[in-house]
Amino acid sequence: VQLQASGGGLVQAGGSLSLSCAASGSVLGITVMGWYRQAPGKQRELVATISSDGGKAYSNSVQGRNPISRDHAKGTVYLEMDALRPEDTAVYYCYAAAYSTGWSHYWGQGTQVTVSS
């Protein structure tokens, strides 16, 4: 499975941003897709994930602000971010997990999101 993210860039505080991530390869086995982020000097953390049955998980920092959606037919996951804050500045990584005989985890290349105050 390969993951190609697009979107990101520079945005002012309070603004919005859209990220998308397209999976290719053996996409039929993908169960979960989502986003993680890593700010400078910090560990990578969950932003949001969505599973094949529509179940969603959000980190406390983005709860209620950043809805995630997924197009199963296209193998694409989206993150619509609003009310951005400077602390949202990070490299955002697309993530996918697939299960066959065990779990396999995949990461995209990362896309920079910078929120200016």
Secondary structure, DSSP 8 states (H G I E B T S, - for coil): -EEEEEE-EEEETT--EEEEEEEESSGGGEEEEEEEEE-TTS--EEEEEEETTS-EEE-TTTTTT--EEEETTTTEEEEEE-S--GGG-EEEEEEEEEESSSEEEEE---EEEEEE-
